[in-house]
Amino acid sequence: MTENTQPPKLKWKSKEYEQSSLTDPQKYLFSQLIDIEKKENSARFTLDQIGAMKQVFEERLDKELSQ
């Protein structure tokens, strides 16, 4: 069995790039964007949780105020 030791291709605007063909600044910028996307997804995930928690507290407050 042979192992694929090639790093995965990077995709940008519908075009794939071999990592080995990129310059150091290009690799750096890809790395930055990948990290930013991870942080963006994490922030969105956290914001979804916060929105759900807020809704629960709003519903509880409405219930308390209607008594």
C-alpha positions in Angstrom: 0.0 0.0 0.0 1.4 3.4 -0.9 0.8 6.5 1.2 0.0 9.8 -0.3 2.6 12.1 1.2 1.6 15.1 -0.9 0.1 17.9 1.1 -3.5 18.6 0.1 -4.2 21.1 -2.6 -5.4 24.5 -1.5 -8.5 25.9 -3.2 -9.0 29.6 -3.7 -11.8 31.1 -5.9 -12.6 27.8 -7.6 -8.9 27.2 -8.5 -6.7 24.6 -6.8 -3.1 25.2 -6.0 -0.3 22.8 -5.2 1.3 23.8 -2.0 4.7 23.0 -3.3 4.3 25.6 -6.1 3.4 28.5 -3.8 5.9 31.1 -2.6 6.4 31.6 1.1 4.3 34.8 1.2 1.5 32.9 -0.6 1.7 30.0 1.9 1.6 32.6 4.7 -1.5 34.3 3.3 -3.3 30.9 2.8 -2.4 30.0 6.4 -3.8 33.3 7.6 -7.0 32.9 5.7 -7.5 29.3 6.9 -7.0 30.4 10.5 -9.4 33.4 10.1 -12.0 31.1 8.6 -11.6 28.7 11.6 -12.0 31.7 14.0 -15.0 33.0 12.0 -16.7 29.6 12.2 -16.0 29.3 15.9 -17.4 32.9 16.5 -20.5 32.0 14.5 -20.9 28.8 16.5 -20.6 30.7 19.8 -22.9 33.5 18.6 -25.6 30.8 17.8 -25.3 29.5 21.3 -25.5 33.0 22.8 -28.6 33.7 20.7 -30.3 30.5 21.9 -29.4 31.3 25.6 -30.7 34.8 25.2 -34.0 33.5 23.8 -34.4 31.3 26.8 -33.9 34.1 29.2 -36.2 36.4 27.2 -38.9 33.8 27.4 -38.4 33.3 31.1 -38.6 37.1 31.7 -41.8 37.3 29.6 -43.3 34.5 31.7 -42.2 36.2 35.0 -43.6 39.6 33.9 -46.9 38.1 32.9 -47.7 36.6 36.3 
